[in-house]
Amino acid sequence: MIQTLERPSDAFTIEAAIAKFGAGKVLRAALFALIARGGKPRPLDAEQLSDHLRRDIGLGPAEPPPEPWSMMR
């Protein structure tokens, strides 16, 4: 069984944040969030994943498996 809690949700708007905290603090927080976020995220490259992760998302191995006779000595 999953427990669900009923609680009222407040509608969050910029106007409500400015009314509650003031325009200066909201502007400072927004500028800090933009600066601290850093640059753009790098694009995802499936070639850099291990074979285990590639298999988890449905991709084949990055390179073919070794030939069976190459393991024999």
Buried (B, 14 or more C-beta within 10 A) or exposed (E): EEEEEEEEEEEEEEEEBBEEEEEEEBEEEEEEEEEEEEEEEEEEEEEEBEEEEBEEEEEEEEEEEEEEEEEEE
